[in-house]
Amino acid sequence: MMYGYGPGMGWMILMTIVWIVLIGAVVWAALRVARTLERGDRGRDTAEDILARRFAKGEIDAAAYDEARERLERGRRAR
C-alpha cells in the first residue's frame, strides 16, 4: 500500500474541473470574438438598425417606422 504518496484523487478531480473551465472560457472568448468580427467594426447596432429590426419583427407599423426614421434623419442633420 502507498498511502500518502502522490497527489491523491482530490487533486485529480480539481485539475479536471480547472481544465474544463479553462477550455470553456477559451471557447466562450472565441465565440465572442467571432460575433464581434461578424458585425464589423462598429461593434454596436445603430438606431437605424434597431428601428429596421423592430419593423421587420412587426413590433411597429409602417407609419411609426416612417415617423421614427424621419426623426432620426432630422436629428442627424441638426448636428
Buried (B, 14 or more C-beta within 10 A) or exposed (E): EEEEEEEEEEEEEEEEEEEEEEEEEEEEEEEEEEEEEEEEEEEEEEEEEEBBEBBEEEEBEEEEBEEBBEEBEEEEEEE
